[in-house]
Amino acid sequence: MLNQQAQIQSATAKKNGISFLLILSALMAVTSLSTDIYLPAMPVMAKDLQGDAELTITGFLIGFCFAQLIWGPISDRYGRRLPLFIGLGLF
């Protein structure tokens, strides 16, 4: 009886682990997607802002870094789920 319960718990843990891995992979893909969406627009943005294309990517990455400094404490305060859903909604 205990062996059956252990097998069921093991199967459930494995299924949850795979689900977690898939969700985490999808969230990491969103990060890459944001950069891939930005890259084709770099020449137009550089022209419109009358600056170098390198400065636009630097500004993008600085904004990305400071956003983590803001969302990190919010995540600590309210948990990870709510800020994650808000961030995905804003994206």
C-alpha positions, 0 to 999 in steps of 0.5 A: 500500500505504501509502495503504491502511494510512493509511486503515485507521489513520484509520478505526480512530482515528475508531472509537476516538474515537467509542467514547471519546466515548460512554463519556465521555458516559455517565460524565458522565450518571452525575454528573447522575444522582446529582444527579437521584436526590438532588433528590426526596429533599431535602424528606424528608432536610431534615425527617429531619435537622431542617435546611434543604433548602439545607444538605443539598445543600451537604453533598452537594456538599461530599462530592462535592468531597472525594471528588475530592480522595481519588480523584484521588491514588488515580487518579494512583497506580493509573491511572484505570481501577481507581478508575473501576470501583470508583467505579461499583461503589460508585455 
